[in-house]
């Protein structure tokens, strides 16, 4: 792909804990084209936020490469990294804790401008004008410029978070659950805003969420994570039409549809996500999987391309480049 | 007992109304202002049925639930008006010691956050047994036996009864909370966002289990949620709340297929559609009004695309559209008025 904007290769992040290393992100690979959105879904503890933070080096990856327009950002020194931070930004999950409570909206949004010296020699008034402009972009009224975060509701706070990210004119934004703490009517406002911004500015997003309806609406491609690993990756339409991995299937069937009679039988999963501390070398989903056989305990399944752009990591799928095995197992039941 | 507030002994037969809320008004009176949390709501629920109270943050859902348990913190909470009848008990008139008997036995509640609802220094088996011992005259050993049974019923191995809450994951803690709530087979169960803190696959497990238990014990369920998907799965009836009032109520089919209120329409349009990802989201503009300064007319009028001057001038009154379906919207004074969702539904049918 010539148009690759961001590429992640063999990314690993281990955290040290008393009982051994937590494999938060374990060997993740993906690439995103310019102006597109990669959705990352998974349940709590699957490593999706850690992945988002590693990609922009808010956390140092343990191993692996992050290539931003061909440059490995993990190797950049502080000075160069600071330069690059103008291009990459993040919007955090919780608009209540990601804003400094002692600063006004003006302070918060102008801080990246000042810190990155985006407007050298600009007067206070110039900066204020730029902040007002940014507030307009995200739909905040100018009169709020001197208010403090505690005076505002969640939706408006999230808009401040977005304005702050936009201040440096980034080309790439990691959105870490940007709408999950908001009410549905406000959630739709913020999603539309992010989409409009993408259209107007050609932004590239990594969109991290646990909400499958939202990720389907928002992303071009979706990556499903389980215990630090990618279990399936495909274009959004394809993933929802033809989910292959048993975990993806269960996840999709667990989505509740707001329709009378819309919630048919779902696939039952046993148990819950287990501890990612020093996991054994086997399929990490095996313990909860309805299709688990002896072969599943032999090594971590590799991510295989089973259809164009559709990748699955499952011992039961793709050995002979077909997907018959799971269906056969279904039939056998 | 023999109290005049108790009309029957908490016994309810199939099809009986086990919960009736009438003209409930709850305000939080603060020094400088009054938060008008619940403003005149009424609904009733029959045995074995489930009603979904839907709405966004600040709609008054939780205050309504707390009122049913008579747990509204006072001060600052004041129940200004209304009656609540649970299985023949006039909840708001009961004395403290009488309430203690009703709570947990006839009506119990599951709270949103299972992490804080359990006692961290008490074994989960003892926590379930405690609830049994409070309401039933049984020995300690018998109560503990029941606790183990309840645990198995919610899908946790009975051996784990001697463990502490921190040894359980979020989904399992919520199961323990449900086990406590159902230990005395209450007639009415109030679930306040029981699965919001849980992951999707765990949410599905917990909801399935609640559905099974509801059928088994024939419990009436009040499901408080902001998730219309949860309502579609769990409820027979729906009441949509906005700024402390029920703006639309009816059976699940009434509200979902024959939507009447503009706010309900807005909620549906704000949700991404799984089947059609090209469909644009249509958010409701603006924000929920400040509950200390509610607008004089319809509270939703400032955000409503159908609003006219009459809407902001006059407080809407409930309008019965069918035996089961009620809507709170002044625009229906005009008999030809239709919201968009309803129009497209009608076209779809014809």
Interface residues (C-beta under 8 A of the other chain):
Chain A: X43 X44 X153 X154 X155 X183 X184 X185 X186 X187 X188 X189 X191 X192 X210 X212 X213 X214 X216 X217 X218 X236 X237 X240 X250 X251 X253 X254 X255 X256 X257 X258 X259 X260 X261 X262 X263 X266 X268 X269 X272 X273
Chain B: X56 X57 X169 X171 X172 X199 X200 X201 X202 X203 X204 X205 X207 X208 X226 X227 X228 X229 X230 X231 X232 X233 X252 X253 X256 X257 X266 X267 X268 X269 X270 X271 X272 X273 X274 X277 X280 X281 X282 X283 X284 X285 X287 X288
